[in-house]
Amino acid sequence: MKLLRLEFYKCRRRRITLICAGILAAQLLWFGAYLTRQDPEDLAQGWMLMLYNLALVDAILLPVGTAAVASRNCEIEHKGAALKLLETAITPGRLYGAKLAWGALVLLALVAVRTILFTALGVWMDFPGGVPWGRMGVFTLISWAVSMMLYALQQGLSLRFANQAVALVCGIFGSFVGLMSMLFPVWVQRCAPWGYYGLLSLTRMNWDEATRITDFYWRWPEPVDVVLLCLWAAVFLTVGRTLFVRKEV
């Protein structure tokens, strides 16, 4: 707990809150602009419409968002002899774990606030059918789990390389891949960790070319995809921690 409190203390002036606020603002603007173009008939499927678009926006914004959060948290350790000083008091493995726990709490707060804001938006827009609390909760958990998998990758890069451009470029690349993967078959999405926002989405879309009508429907993630998500996370955690523990300072 002391190490975790130290992480929050070190990041008090790193503008993490501003980064998270920017992500939330971009998502709200995206979905707000999308809603203005919808007919009343389209809003009859409002909750499914919302979760489908949130999965899309997550695939675009959260890869680079997690990269920025991880970079802001880890770059301070590369300044001066910070890592050398820290490792005289604690082991690299414990430091890695504290930073990972810090990231988990920050991302959990981010997706929880996002869910509250968009649930309030749906109630305000009077989406029919009542709030699907269970699915909103599951969607929040999925967004957090996928973000944590990517955060493990980004933290490993941010701790391994002093030049944070490496981690940030990876995040930008991930945003592009996450968006593009949604246009390809499922097996392609499974090969791209950034594509799991769409792969595990709780909604799917059917578009009738003849009538030009779009219908959404609920679905649950395939168990194999959940297992693959855990495997990706385990690989990123293991490799990132190993490289950091063996890093010479």
Secondary structure, DSSP 4 states (H G I P E B T S, - for coil): -HHHHHHHHHTTTTTHHHHHHHHHHHHHHHHHHHHHT--TTGGGGHHHHHHHHHHHHHHHHHHHHHHHHHHHHHGGGGSTTHHHHHTTTS-HHHHHHHHHHHHHHHHHHHHHHHHHHHHHHHHHTT-TT---HHHHHHHHHHHHHHHHHHHHHHHHHHHH-SSTHHHHHHHHHHHHHHHHHTTS-HHHHHT-GGGHHHHT-SEEEEEETTTTEEEEEE----HHHHHHHHHHHHHHHHHHHHHHHT---
